[in-house]
Amino acid sequence: MPAPVHLHRTGVWYSVATAALSADATLEATLHRDFDTIRLLTISAVYVEHIEPAQWPAVLNAAASRRLSIIAADERALHYVRTGAEPERPFSPTVPDHPLVVERYIGHVVDAVTLQRARRVAQLAKERAPPLAVCVTVEEGAPLTAADMLMFDQIIVAHGQDVRGSAESMPAGGVATVECAQHRRDELATVRRWLAGFHAALLHGCTGGVVFDRYRAIPGNWRGIAYGGEPLSAERKAMIKRICLRAQEWSPLLAGLRAAPIEIGAGKAERVVAAAFSASAPRYLMIANLSPDVFARTTMAIPSVLDGVELRRAVAVTPPERAEVGQVYSARRGEISIRVDLAPGDAMLVELF
C-alpha cells in the first residue's frame, strides 16, 4: 500500500486553551517559552488545537521566529467527521491562510462511517483553489484502502504504549503516536515507555514519523511532556530528542516497505520482538526490546532464506555521522545469528543483503 507524502517527521499536539491557563505568564510569553522548548527538542511541527480566533496571531508569531510548521485543528471539519452535522460547511473560516499553516487536521476515524465523512472532507479540500492539505487520526484496524492512503496528506495512527494488533491492521506509512503518560512517578521508566511505544509502532509499519501527545498536560491529567510550569527533566529532554532523531534517520529507510513479524523463538527475552521490512525482497530487520525496565541480552537467529530470498549477511545500521560500517553478521548453516544487547525500550536496525 503506498504511503502518503509527509511534510514533516516530528510533531507535537499543543492545546492553546491549556497554555492560556498558565498562571505565571501571559499567553504570548507562554507560547514563546513553550515553542522555544519544542524547537530545542528537535520537533518541527506543532498540531494546534483548542484555539480562539483572536489567539492565532500570537501562535503564528511564536512559530515564525522558531521556524515551526503549524497543523491547525479545523473545528468545523472535526465536528462534521464526528457527528455528520453541517456537511455543507466542512471548513472553518477562522483557520488562517498563512504559509506556516501547512495542513488542516480534520478528525478522528474510528469506523466506516467516520472514514466516509473524512474522505468527503479530503476530496473537498483537494477541489479548493488552492488545495488544502489535510491529515486525520485513525484507530488501529480502521478500514482504510490504498486509495485512502493517497487521499489524506498525513495519517496519524492512534494507539497506546503497547501496540498489540497485527501489522496488517495498521496503515503502512502512518505516523506513530507517542502518548506522553507518566508512570509510577518514575522518570526513567516513563521515558523508556515512550521510546518503547515509538518502536512498537515502527515495528507495525508506522514509518511516517512521530507525533507526541501532548506538550502541556491538562490540569489533573498526567499525560504531557510538560506539567504546569515545571522545567523538563534531563531524561525527558534527552529521550524526546532521541525519538525524534530515530524518526528522522529510520523512517526514510523504511518508508514504503511492508512490515512482517519475525518469530523470536522460545527461550528468548520475553519482550524482544522483531519485524522484517520488505518490498520485492527483504530489506531491513528491526529488533526491539519493549520492556521499560529490563535489559535484553540474547542471540537471535533468523533463517537465511526469507520470503524465498537467500540472505548472505546482515549489517547493523549506524547513525549517519558515524563513518564506519556497522557490525556484520554472516549467514552460516542456514541462519544468521545476531547478537542483541538492548537497553529497556531500545531497538536496533540491520540491513539485509
C-alpha positions as CSV (number, residue, x, y, z in Angstrom):
1,M,0.0,0.0,0.0
2,P,1.6,3.3,-1.0
3,A,2.4,5.8,1.7
4,P,1.2,9.5,1.6
5,V,3.6,12.3,1.2
6,H,4.7,13.7,4.6
7,L,5.6,17.4,5.1
8,H,7.4,16.7,8.4
9,R,8.5,13.8,10.5
10,T,8.3,15.1,14.1
11,G,5.4,16.9,15.7
12,V,3.6,17.5,19.0
13,W,0.0,18.3,19.9
14,Y,-0.4,21.7,21.6
15,S,-3.6,23.0,23.3
16,V,-3.7,26.8,23.3
17,A,-6.5,26.7,25.9
18,T,-4.3,24.7,28.3
19,A,-1.4,27.2,27.7
20,A,-3.8,30.1,28.5
21,L,-4.3,28.6,31.9
22,S,-0.7,29.3,32.9
23,A,-0.8,31.5,36.0
24,D,2.8,32.6,35.8
25,A,2.9,34.4,32.4
26,T,0.8,35.9,29.6
27,L,-0.3,33.6,26.8
28,E,2.2,35.3,24.5
29,A,5.1,34.7,26.9
30,T,3.9,31.1,27.5
31,L,3.8,30.4,23.7
32,H,7.3,31.8,23.2
33,R,8.7,29.8,26.1
34,D,7.0,26.6,25.0
35,F,7.8,26.9,21.3
36,D,11.5,27.6,22.3
37,T,11.5,24.3,24.1
38,I,9.7,22.5,21.3
39,R,12.3,23.6,18.8
40,L,15.2,22.7,21.2
41,L,13.7,19.2,21.4
42,T,14.1,19.0,17.5
43,I,10.4,18.9,16.9
44,S,9.5,20.6,13.7
45,A,5.7,20.8,13.6
46,V,3.0,21.9,16.2
47,Y,-0.5,20.4,16.0
48,V,-2.5,23.4,17.3
49,E,-6.0,22.7,18.9
50,H,-8.4,24.4,21.3
51,I,-7.7,27.9,20.0
52,E,-9.8,31.0,19.8
53,P,-9.7,33.1,16.6
54,A,-8.1,36.1,18.4
55,Q,-5.2,33.9,19.6
56,W,-3.9,33.0,16.1
57,P,-1.6,36.0,15.7
58,A,0.3,35.1,18.9
59,V,0.6,31.5,17.8
60,L,1.9,32.4,14.3
61,N,4.3,34.9,15.7
62,A,5.8,32.4,18.1
63,A,6.0,29.8,15.4
64,A,7.6,32.1,12.8
65,S,10.6,33.0,14.8
66,R,11.4,29.3,15.5
67,R,10.6,28.1,12.0
68,L,7.9,25.7,13.2
69,S,5.2,24.4,10.9
70,I,1.6,24.5,12.1
71,I,-1.1,21.9,11.6
72,A,-4.4,23.5,12.5
73,A,-7.3,21.5,14.0
74,D,-10.3,22.6,12.0
75,E,-13.2,22.7,14.4
76,R,-15.9,22.5,11.7
77,A,-14.3,19.6,10.0
78,L,-13.8,17.8,13.3
79,H,-17.4,18.3,14.2
80,Y,-18.6,17.1,10.8
81,V,-16.4,13.9,10.8
82,R,-17.5,13.1,14.4
83,T,-21.3,13.8,14.0
84,G,-22.2,14.3,10.4
85,A,-23.7,17.7,11.1
86,E,-23.4,20.7,8.8
87,P,-22.0,18.9,5.8
88,E,-22.3,22.0,3.6
89,R,-19.8,23.9,5.6
90,P,-16.9,21.5,6.5
91,F,-14.1,24.1,6.8
92,S,-13.7,26.8,9.4
93,P,-13.1,30.3,8.1
94,T,-11.1,31.2,11.2
95,V,-8.1,29.0,10.3
96,P,-5.7,31.5,8.9
97,D,-4.5,31.3,5.3
98,H,-0.8,31.6,6.2
99,P,2.4,29.9,4.9
100,L,3.1,28.4,8.3
101,V,-0.2,26.6,8.3
102,V,0.8,23.6,6.2
103,E,-2.1,21.2,7.0
104,R,-5.6,21.1,8.5
105,Y,-6.4,18.3,11.0
106,I,-9.9,17.2,10.1
107,G,-10.8,14.4,12.5
108,H,-10.5,11.0,14.1
109,V,-11.5,8.0,12.0
110,V,-12.9,5.2,14.2
111,D,-15.2,3.2,11.8
112,A,-16.5,3.1,8.2
113,V,-19.0,6.0,8.8
114,T,-16.3,8.5,10.1
115,L,-14.0,7.3,7.3
116,Q,-16.6,8.1,4.7
117,R,-17.0,11.6,6.1
118,A,-13.3,12.2,6.3
119,R,-13.0,11.1,2.6
120,R,-15.6,13.7,1.7
121,V,-13.7,16.5,3.5
122,A,-10.4,15.4,1.9
123,Q,-12.0,15.5,-1.5
124,L,-13.5,18.9,-1.0
125,A,-10.1,20.1,0.3
126,K,-8.4,19.0,-3.0
127,E,-11.1,20.8,-5.0
128,R,-10.4,24.2,-3.4
129,A,-8.2,26.8,-5.0
130,P,-5.5,26.5,-3.8
131,P,-6.0,22.9,-2.5
132,L,-5.8,22.3,1.3
133,A,-3.5,19.6,2.8
134,V,-5.4,17.5,5.4
135,C,-4.5,15.0,8.0
136,V,-6.5,12.5,10.1
137,T,-6.1,10.2,13.0
138,V,-7.1,6.6,12.5
139,E,-7.7,3.9,15.0
140,E,-5.8,0.6,14.5
141,G,-7.9,-1.6,12.3
142,A,-9.9,1.2,10.6
143,P,-11.0,0.0,7.1
144,L,-8.6,2.1,5.1
145,T,-7.8,1.3,1.4
146,A,-4.8,2.1,-0.8
147,A,-6.8,5.0,-2.2
148,D,-7.3,6.4,1.3
149,M,-3.6,6.5,1.8
150,L,-3.3,8.8,-1.2
151,M,-6.4,10.8,-0.3
152,F,-5.0,12.1,3.0
153,D,-1.8,14.0,3.1
154,Q,-0.9,12.6,6.5
155,I,-2.4,9.7,8.6
156,I,-1.7,9.6,12.3
157,V,-2.1,6.2,13.9
158,A,-3.7,6.3,17.4
159,H,-2.5,3.7,19.9
160,G,-1.2,3.3,23.4
161,Q,2.2,2.4,24.7
162,D,1.8,-1.3,23.6
163,V,0.7,-2.0,20.0
164,R,-0.9,-5.4,20.1
165,G,-2.6,-5.6,16.7
166,S,-1.1,-7.2,13.6
167,A,0.9,-5.1,11.1
168,E,-1.8,-5.6,8.5
169,S,-4.3,-3.8,10.7
170,M,-2.3,-0.6,10.7
171,P,-1.9,1.8,7.8
172,A,1.6,1.4,6.2
173,G,3.4,4.7,6.3
174,G,1.3,6.2,9.1
175,V,2.7,8.5,11.7
176,A,3.3,6.9,15.2
177,T,1.6,8.5,18.2
178,V,3.7,8.5,21.4
179,E,1.4,9.0,24.4
180,C,3.4,11.0,26.9
181,A,1.9,9.5,30.0
182,Q,3.5,9.5,33.4
183,H,4.1,6.0,35.0
184,R,4.5,5.4,38.7
185,R,6.3,8.8,39.1
186,D,9.4,7.0,37.9
187,E,11.0,9.4,35.3
188,L,13.4,6.8,33.7
189,A,10.6,4.2,33.4
190,T,8.3,6.9,32.0
191,V,10.6,8.0,29.2
192,R,11.6,4.4,28.4
193,R,7.9,3.6,27.8
194,W,7.7,6.4,25.4
195,L,10.7,5.0,23.5
196,A,9.2,1.5,23.5
197,G,5.9,2.9,22.3
198,F,7.5,4.5,19.3
199,H,9.5,1.4,18.5
200,A,6.3,-0.8,18.8
201,A,4.5,1.4,16.3
202,L,7.5,1.4,13.9
203,L,7.6,-2.4,14.0
204,H,4.0,-2.3,12.8
205,G,4.7,-0.2,9.8
206,C,4.2,3.4,11.2
207,T,7.2,4.7,9.2
208,G,5.9,8.2,8.5
209,G,7.3,9.9,11.6
210,V,6.2,10.6,15.2
211,V,3.8,12.9,16.9
212,F,3.9,13.4,20.7
213,D,0.6,13.5,22.6
214,R,0.8,16.2,24.1
215,Y,3.0,19.1,25.1
216,R,1.2,20.5,28.1
217,A,-0.7,18.2,30.4
218,I,-4.3,19.2,31.1
219,P,-4.7,20.0,34.8
220,G,-5.5,16.9,36.7
221,N,-4.2,14.6,33.8
222,W,-0.7,13.1,33.8
223,R,-0.3,12.9,30.0
224,G,2.0,15.5,28.6
225,I,5.6,16.4,28.0
226,A,5.3,19.4,30.4
227,Y,3.4,19.7,33.7
228,G,2.4,23.2,34.5
229,G,5.4,25.4,34.9
230,E,7.8,22.6,35.9
231,P,11.0,22.5,33.9
232,L,11.6,19.4,31.8
233,S,14.0,16.9,33.3
234,A,17.2,16.0,31.6
235,E,15.9,12.4,31.0
236,R,12.8,13.8,29.3
237,K,14.6,16.1,27.0
238,A,17.2,13.5,26.0
239,M,14.5,10.9,25.3
240,I,12.4,13.1,23.1
241,K,15.4,14.2,21.1
242,R,16.4,10.5,20.8
243,I,12.9,9.5,19.5
244,C,12.9,12.5,17.0
245,L,16.4,11.6,15.8
246,R,15.4,7.9,15.3
247,A,12.3,9.0,13.3
248,Q,14.4,11.2,11.1
249,E,17.0,8.5,10.5
250,W,15.0,5.3,10.2
251,S,11.7,6.5,8.8
252,P,13.2,7.4,5.3
253,L,14.9,4.0,5.2
254,L,11.7,2.0,6.0
255,A,9.2,4.2,4.1
256,G,7.2,2.3,1.5
257,L,8.3,-1.1,2.9
258,R,5.9,-3.8,4.2
259,A,6.4,-4.9,7.9
260,A,6.0,-8.5,8.8
261,P,6.7,-10.0,12.3
262,I,9.6,-12.4,12.7
263,E,9.3,-15.2,15.3
264,I,12.0,-14.8,18.0
265,G,11.8,-18.4,19.3
266,A,11.3,-20.0,22.7
267,G,13.7,-19.1,25.5
268,K,14.5,-15.6,24.2
269,A,13.9,-12.4,26.1
270,E,10.1,-12.1,26.7
271,R,9.6,-8.5,25.4
272,V,12.1,-8.7,22.5
273,V,10.1,-8.6,19.2
274,A,11.2,-8.3,15.6
275,A,9.9,-7.5,12.1
276,A,11.3,-7.7,8.6
277,F,10.7,-4.8,6.2
278,S,10.4,-5.8,2.6
279,A,9.4,-4.6,-0.8
280,S,10.0,-7.2,-3.5
281,A,12.7,-8.7,-1.2
282,P,13.6,-8.3,2.5
283,R,15.5,-5.1,3.0
284,Y,15.7,-4.5,6.8
285,L,15.3,-6.3,10.1
286,M,14.3,-4.4,13.2
287,I,14.6,-5.8,16.7
288,A,13.2,-4.0,19.7
289,N,13.2,-4.5,23.5
290,L,9.7,-3.3,24.5
291,S,10.3,-3.8,28.2
292,P,10.5,-0.4,30.1
293,D,12.8,-1.8,32.8
294,V,14.6,-5.0,31.8
295,F,17.7,-5.1,29.6
296,A,17.7,-7.7,26.8
297,R,20.8,-9.7,26.1
298,T,20.4,-12.6,23.8
299,T,21.2,-14.0,20.4
300,M,18.5,-14.0,17.7
301,A,18.8,-16.5,14.8
302,I,16.8,-15.8,11.6
303,P,16.6,-18.1,8.6
304,S,19.0,-17.2,5.8
305,V,16.0,-17.5,3.4
306,L,13.2,-15.0,3.9
307,D,10.3,-14.7,1.5
308,G,12.1,-17.0,-0.8
309,V,15.2,-14.8,-1.0
310,E,18.5,-16.1,0.1
311,L,20.3,-13.8,2.5
312,R,24.1,-13.7,2.8
313,R,24.7,-11.2,5.6
314,A,23.1,-8.5,7.8
315,V,24.8,-5.2,8.6
316,A,23.8,-3.0,11.6
317,V,22.6,0.4,10.6
318,T,24.7,3.1,12.2
319,P,24.0,6.9,12.6
320,P,24.9,9.0,9.5
321,E,27.5,10.9,11.4
322,R,29.5,7.7,12.1
323,A,31.6,6.9,9.1
324,E,32.4,3.3,10.0
325,V,30.3,0.3,8.8
326,G,28.2,-1.4,11.4
327,Q,28.6,-4.9,12.8
328,V,28.4,-7.5,10.1
329,Y,26.6,-10.8,10.7
330,S,27.2,-13.6,8.1
331,A,24.9,-16.5,7.2
332,R,26.1,-19.9,8.4
333,R,24.4,-23.2,8.3
334,G,21.1,-21.8,7.0
335,E,20.7,-19.0,9.5
336,I,22.1,-15.6,10.5
337,S,22.8,-15.1,14.2
338,I,22.5,-11.6,15.6
339,R,23.7,-10.5,19.0
340,V,21.1,-8.5,20.8
341,D,22.1,-6.2,23.6
342,L,19.4,-3.6,24.1
343,A,18.5,-1.3,26.9
344,P,14.9,-1.0,28.0
345,G,12.7,0.4,25.2
346,D,15.6,0.5,22.7
347,A,15.9,-1.1,19.3
348,M,18.4,-2.0,16.5
349,L,18.1,-2.0,12.7
350,V,20.1,-4.2,10.4
351,E,20.2,-4.1,6.6
352,L,19.8,-7.4,4.8
353,F,21.9,-8.5,1.8
